[in-house]
C-alpha cells in the first residue's frame, strides 16, 4: 500500500506522544512503570524515551525520565512540525478525492 509507511510512522509518533504525556504527568518515571501504565512493551518505551531525549524534550535522571527545564522550545517545534504534517495530509486527501 502506498501510504502504509506513513501510517506506521504516525503510529510511532503517537506512541512517542503518549510516552511524553505520561512522563509529564508522572515525572520522574522509569521505563518499567511507564510500560505498565501504557500497557506497552519496555523496548518500545525505551525507544520512545531515546527519541524524546535526542529531541531535547526529556532527560534521564537517576529517578527516571523527566521533562527538561528548557523543553518548551523543542515542544513548540514539535507542534510546528505537526502543522506541516497536517498540511501534507490535507493535500493527500484532496488529491486522493480526485482519483
C-alpha positions, 0 to 999 in steps of 0.5 A: 500500500502506498501510504502504509509507511506513513501510517506506521510512522504516525503510529510511532509518533503517537506512541512517542506522544503518549510516552511524553504525556505520561512522563509529564504527568508522572515525572520522574518515571522509569521505563518499567512503570511507564510500560505498565501504565501504557500497557506497552512493551519496555523496548518500545518505551525505551525507544520512545524515551531515546527519541524524546531525549535526542529531541531535547524534550526529556532527560534521564535522571537517576529517578527516571525520565523527566521533562527538561527545564528548557523543553518548551522550545523543542515542544513548540517545534514539535507542534510546528512540525505537526502543522506541516504534517497536517498540511501534507495530509490535507493535500493527500486527501484532496488529491486522493478525492480526485482519483 
